[in-house]
Amino acid sequence: MSIGAVLAFLRDDFPEVTISKIRFLEAEGLVEPQRTPSGYRKFSAADVERLAYVLRMQRDHYLPLRVIREHLDAIERGEQPPALPGAEARPGPLEEADRELAGSSATGGVRLGRAELIAAAEAQERELVEWEAYGLVQPGPDGGYDGEALQIARLVAELGRFGLEPRHLRAVKAAADREVSLVEQVVAPLRRHRNPQTRAHAEATARELATLSVRLHAAMVQAGLRALS
């Protein structure tokens, strides 16, 4: 089957799938279609079955690609893949936000080079170039990346595996910038204060406001999803 035929076949069960998503899964090694002498992809029935399995595990169980790859490897060896988490065991948006915030504080001292960031995010150079072009990930003055950049890169990469491209995330970036402006309005007078304790209080206030903002966003997403169900 051509990639267009595969897309048409999969869209009955996975309406969100795109050609770019199929190409991404190929680049990640989840499927390896043959190539014609002129370079066109030719997918076998087994390839299509693998793609459907990957998409199903992402949609229904929220598994990252590295875990799905372990499942596929086990199946190829004739073994039973690891047990899948039940729907009731999956955290909701609010719990995910709390987990991400905890992870952010744990990566505060991280400093990575470009190649290290790409490897840690399970991404490719061309993806990082695109993320930077859209302002989603930015290096520091020394050209390195901190723990927050790593966390953002991982999240952007995960969203990409669901077919969301950097251009789709411009609204998220714009909303985050507006929230930063709101926090800055509150803490800017404190940061300008001569008293060191007041300036330290400004930083603590900024962190608390950022946490509340993220949790509010997650709660609103959770409420919106519940209204759709």
Order of alpha helices (4+ residues) and beta strands (2+ residues): alpha-alpha-beta-beta-alpha-alpha-alpha-beta-alpha-alpha-beta-alpha-alpha-alpha
